[in-house]
Amino acid sequence: MYTQKNRFGIVNREVMTDPNLSIAAKALYGVLSCYANKQRTCFPSISTLADDTGSSQSSIDRWIKELKKHKYIKRTGRKLTIK
């Protein structure tokens, strides 16, 4: 597996301070931010996200649904757009 050093992302403070989001969903948002390009879109697989967060694929699915519910991300096919 290829890992890129010095990967970072810009995280929206509104997401991090939202009391309605679980800490796990906030962590996933942070990981997604590290994959996002300048247009704030990213394409990591569910298995990559699970590996990065040390969690299961079903947990990733649950947290993505939580972020979508609160309109912090939008999914179009494989592409995720983050706020």
GROMACS elastic network, one bead per residue, 0.5 to 0.9 nm:
[ bonds ]
;  ai    aj funct       b0    kb
    4     7     6  0.63024   500
    7    34     6  0.61102   500
    7    35     6  0.80641   500
    8    31     6  0.87142   500
    8    33     6  0.74766   500
    8    35     6  0.80628   500
    9    30     6  0.71036   500
    9    31     6  0.77718   500
    9    32     6  0.79440   500
    9    35     6  0.71993   500
    9    36     6  0.71519   500
   10    30     6  0.79593   500
   10    33     6  0.59413   500
   10    34     6  0.73905   500
   10    36     6  0.87235   500
   11    14     6  0.87339   500
   11    15     6  0.77552   500
   11    16     6  0.77281   500
   11    29     6  0.76053   500
   11    30     6  0.60701   500
   11    33     6  0.61787   500
   11    34     6  0.87294   500
   11    83     6  0.88186   500
   12    15     6  0.55379   500
   12    16     6  0.67469   500
   12    29     6  0.89426   500
   12    30     6  0.88030   500
   12    33     6  0.89427   500
   12    83     6  0.71222   500
   13    16     6  0.50532   500
   13    17     6  0.61684   500
   13    18     6  0.85221   500
   14    17     6  0.53816   500
   14    18     6  0.60578   500
   15    18     6  0.53211   500
   15    19     6  0.88671   500
   15    21     6  0.77994   500
   15    26     6  0.67803   500
   15    29     6  0.80243   500
   15    72     6  0.71660   500
   15    83     6  0.86308   500
   16    19     6  0.83917   500
   16    21     6  0.82702   500
   16    23     6  0.84331   500
   16    26     6  0.59539   500
   16    27     6  0.86384   500
   16    29     6  0.86477   500
   16    30     6  0.87700   500
   17    20     6  0.88778   500
   17    21     6  0.84960   500
   17    26     6  0.89232   500
   18    21     6  0.58132   500
   18    22     6  0.87431   500
   18    26     6  0.88219   500
   19    22     6  0.76509   500
   20    70     6  0.84828   500
   21    24     6  0.81358   500
   21    25     6  0.63046   500
   21    26     6  0.67308   500
   21    66     6  0.73638   500
   21    67     6  0.76854   500
   21    70     6  0.80718   500
   22    25     6  0.52611   500
   22    26     6  0.64350   500
   22    27     6  0.87366   500
   22    63     6  0.83008   500
   22    66     6  0.83689   500
   23    26     6  0.50306   500
   23    27     6  0.61980   500
   23    28     6  0.86988   500
   24    27     6  0.50089   500
   24    28     6  0.62449   500
   24    29     6  0.86261   500
   24    59     6  0.89507   500
   24    63     6  0.70256   500
   25    28     6  0.50436   500
   25    29     6  0.61851   500
   25    30     6  0.86825   500
   25    60     6  0.84466   500
   25    62     6  0.85244   500
   25    64     6  0.72530   500
   25    66     6  0.68758   500
   25    67     6  0.65824   500
   26    29     6  0.50118   500
   26    30     6  0.63573   500
   26    31     6  0.88153   500
   26    63     6  0.85631   500
   26    67     6  0.83148   500
   27    30     6  0.50442   500
   27    31     6  0.63932   500
   27    32     6  0.86947   500
   27    53     6  0.80001   500
   28    31     6  0.50011   500
   28    32     6  0.61137   500
   28    33     6  0.85133   500
   28    49     6  0.77916   500
   28    53     6  0.73239   500
   28    60     6  0.76912   500
   28    63     6  0.71649   500
   28    64     6  0.79559   500
   28    67     6  0.89773   500
   29    32     6  0.50083   500
   29    33     6  0.61262   500
   29    34     6  0.88159   500
   29    63     6  0.88632   500
   29    64     6  0.85861   500
   29    67     6  0.78173   500
   29    72     6  0.84281   500
   29    73     6  0.85050   500
   29    82     6  0.79819   500
   30    33     6  0.50401   500
   30    34     6  0.66453   500
   31    34     6  0.52304   500
   31    35     6  0.69370   500
   31    49     6  0.75653   500
   31    52     6  0.76430   500
   31    53     6  0.78462   500
   32    35     6  0.52324   500
   32    36     6  0.63205   500
   32    41     6  0.88886   500
   32    42     6  0.71146   500
   32    43     6  0.89098   500
   32    44     6  0.78726   500
   32    49     6  0.80920   500
   32    80     6  0.85455   500
   32    82     6  0.77138   500
   33    36     6  0.51032   500
   33    37     6  0.84373   500
   33    40     6  0.76664   500
   33    41     6  0.87821   500
   33    42     6  0.81853   500
   33    82     6  0.74424   500
   34    37     6  0.84945   500
   34    42     6  0.88710   500
   35    40     6  0.86781   500
   35    41     6  0.79737   500
   35    42     6  0.55608   500
   35    43     6  0.74668   500
   35    44     6  0.70552   500
   36    39     6  0.74388   500
   36    41     6  0.50163   500
   36    43     6  0.80148   500
   36    80     6  0.86357   500
   36    81     6  0.80242   500
   36    82     6  0.77465   500
   37    40     6  0.51514   500
   37    41     6  0.56783   500
   37    42     6  0.64465   500
   38    41     6  0.75299   500
   39    42     6  0.87809   500
   39    81     6  0.80612   500
   39    82     6  0.89992   500
   40    80     6  0.83013   500
   40    81     6  0.56622   500
   40    82     6  0.55723   500
   40    83     6  0.71767   500
   41    79     6  0.65717   500
   41    80     6  0.54552   500
   41    82     6  0.62959   500
   42    78     6  0.86001   500
   42    79     6  0.59046   500
   42    80     6  0.53580   500
   42    81     6  0.65323   500
   42    82     6  0.81013   500
   43    78     6  0.61705   500
   43    79     6  0.51825   500
   43    80     6  0.63508   500
   44    47     6  0.82287   500
   44    48     6  0.62104   500
   44    49     6  0.66711   500
   44    78     6  0.82629   500
   44    79     6  0.83426   500
   44    80     6  0.85360   500
   45    48     6  0.51299   500
   45    49     6  0.63546   500
   45    50     6  0.86055   500
   45    78     6  0.80517   500
   46    49     6  0.51169   500
   46    50     6  0.60953   500
   46    51     6  0.86163   500
   46    57     6  0.60285   500
   46    58     6  0.88731   500
   46    60     6  0.66666   500
   46    61     6  0.75723   500
   47    51     6  0.61179   500
   47    52     6  0.85450   500
   47    56     6  0.81304   500
   47    57     6  0.61196   500
   47    60     6  0.86281   500
   48    51     6  0.50893   500
   48    52     6  0.61097   500
   48    53     6  0.86365   500
   49    52     6  0.50115   500
   49    53     6  0.61239   500
   49    54     6  0.82864   500
   49    55     6  0.82443   500
   49    56     6  0.89536   500
   49    57     6  0.78807   500
   49    60     6  0.70237   500
   50    53     6  0.52983   500
   50    54     6  0.56964   500
   50    56     6  0.54469   500
   50    57     6  0.54763   500
   50    58     6  0.87461   500
   50    59     6  0.79551   500
   50    60     6  0.63143   500
   51    54     6  0.51089   500
   51    55     6  0.66906   500
   51    56     6  0.80313   500
   51    57     6  0.87626   500
   52    55     6  0.79760   500
   53    56     6  0.85667   500
   53    60     6  0.87508   500
   55    58     6  0.84262   500
   55    59     6  0.65174   500
   55    60     6  0.73140   500
   56    59     6  0.52038   500
   56    60     6  0.65111   500
   56    61     6  0.88418   500
   57    60     6  0.50191   500
   57    61     6  0.62876   500
   57    62     6  0.86826   500
   58    61     6  0.50395   500
   58    62     6  0.62353   500
   58    63     6  0.87175   500
   59    62     6  0.50002   500
   59    63     6  0.61850   500
   59    64     6  0.85475   500
   60    63     6  0.51515   500
   60    64     6  0.60707   500
   60    65     6  0.85728   500
   61    64     6  0.51526   500
   61    65     6  0.62516   500
   61    66     6  0.86821   500
   62    65     6  0.51664   500
   62    66     6  0.62850   500
   62    67     6  0.88084   500
   63    67     6  0.61858   500
   63    68     6  0.85004   500
   64    67     6  0.51112   500
   64    68     6  0.60754   500
   64    69     6  0.84972   500
   64    73     6  0.78171   500
   64    75     6  0.89823   500
   65    69     6  0.59868   500
   65    70     6  0.86867   500
   66    69     6  0.50801   500
   66    70     6  0.64763   500
   66    71     6  0.86612   500
   66    72     6  0.88688   500
   67    70     6  0.53032   500
   67    71     6  0.61742   500
   67    72     6  0.52860   500
   67    73     6  0.58060   500
   67    74     6  0.84145   500
   68    72     6  0.58836   500
   68    73     6  0.51063   500
   68    74     6  0.59566   500
   68    75     6  0.77903   500
   69    72     6  0.77803   500
   69    73     6  0.84614   500
   70    73     6  0.80169   500
   71    74     6  0.68780   500
   71    82     6  0.88481   500
   71    83     6  0.79563   500
   72    81     6  0.85089   500
   72    82     6  0.59941   500
   72    83     6  0.51905   500
   73    80     6  0.65687   500
   73    81     6  0.54611   500
   73    83     6  0.59310   500
   74    79     6  0.83113   500
   74    80     6  0.56931   500
   74    81     6  0.51381   500
   74    82     6  0.65366   500
   74    83     6  0.83540   500
   75    78     6  0.69607   500
   75    79     6  0.57963   500
   75    81     6  0.63572   500
   75    82     6  0.88244   500
   76    79     6  0.52189   500
   76    80     6  0.63860   500
   76    81     6  0.80127   500
   77    80     6  0.79954   500
